[in-house]
Amino acid sequence: MRHRGAHFWLWTNSRLPHHIHEEVLSDGVQVEVQARVGHGGVTQVFIGIYADGGGAICEEFHDRAVGEYYCSALKWGAQRARELVADSQAFVAPHRVQLTLAPVITDEPTLALRRMEMSERERLKIRSEDAWSEYLAAKAAMLELMRATKVDPGVWADHKDRLRQAIDRRINVQRAYLR
């Protein structure tokens, strides 16, 4: 049984038909997303997150675009609910942090294939994908480091430089690729 909060009662209107998306997460948290079309044609979304016992953790509603389909509004609401759940969960520090710095590509056959003749557009596309992969790896390594209780200043500086270089590489490659 869910204990509805004020946002739900402000949003609810039994005269308007609505579609519902519900999920129960592994920890028992219940996510409910409802979408409807209001009187002005605006698609409206309600997001409710409830604890295992039914108590409201978070409730909010949003006006979306005029004529937006239910399925896209529900999809947006589900993504927003995931963000809210992630924000409401307490931070748990990892027990052991493993730090590694590695180049973008280390596999020799992959490097050889990348050096083959290809068009400039293909080369830029591959460089863009490599830069994105490196950025994601550098960001993940930095996040792990930020979660650590103690950090060596030298390791922090190395990770900071790696992330900065990955961002710069990604921006430069994207500028060339989008021209």
Secondary structure, DSSP 8 states (H G I E B T S, - for coil): --B--HHHHHH--TTS-EEEEEEE-TTS-EEEEEEEE-TTSEEEEEEEEE-TTSBEEEEEEEEEEET--HHHHHHHHHHHHHHHHHHHS-----S--------S---HHHHHHHTS---HHHHHHHHHHHHHHHHHHHHHHHHHHHH-SS--HHHHHHHHHHHHHHHHHHHHHHHHHH-
